[in-house]
Amino acid sequence: MFGNKNEDERFYVKSKENIKSLGRFTVVVDRETGVNYVHAWVGTGSSLTPLLDKNGNPIIDNMK
């Protein structure tokens, strides 16, 4: 598994991927809600948005 294992921190990195000539994509999980977010870092800009399933619902991990 990727990222930090410190359960005192609210967010942890679930996965990360560098895509040649495009940028870096990271999936970050909120430990309190279980919601997965995708963070895109391309050039000098970045964005963060909830990761959605095929029905448009946020992907939520069971945190128990």
N, C-alpha and C positions, 0 to 999 in steps of 0.2 A: 504494500500500500504506500502511497505517496504521502508527503506532508507531515505535519506535526502531530504528535500523539498526546500533547499536553491537553488534557480534558478541561483545564481551567480556562482555556481560550475558547471564545465563542465560535470561531470559524476554523475549518481545516481544509487543506487541499486534498481533494479526492483523486485527481489525476491532472496531468499536464502533458502538453504536446507542442513541440515546435514544428511548424510547417514551413519548409524552405521557401524563401522569398515572400512569405505572407505574414508570418508573425507567430506569436505564442498564444495558445488557448489553454485555459485552466478551468477545471470544475472545482468550485468551492462550495462547501456545505455548511449551513448554519446549524450548529449543534442544538440550539433551542427549538427551532421549528422543523429541522430536517430538510428544508428547502435547498435544492441544488441550484447554483448560479453558474453561468459561464462567463468567464472574464476573458475578453479578447484584447490583446496588446499588439497593435500593428503600427509600425513606424513610431511616430511621436504621439499617437492617440491610443486611448483604451476605452473600453466600455464594459459594463456589468449588467447582465439581464438574467431573469429566472430561466432555467432550462426547462423546456416544455416537452410533453409527450405528444404522440400523434393526434390526440384530441384537443390539444391546446391547454391542458392542465399542467400545473407545475409538478416536476418530479420531486417527490418527498421520500427521504430515507427514514426508515423506522429507527429512531435513536434510542430505543430501550434495550 
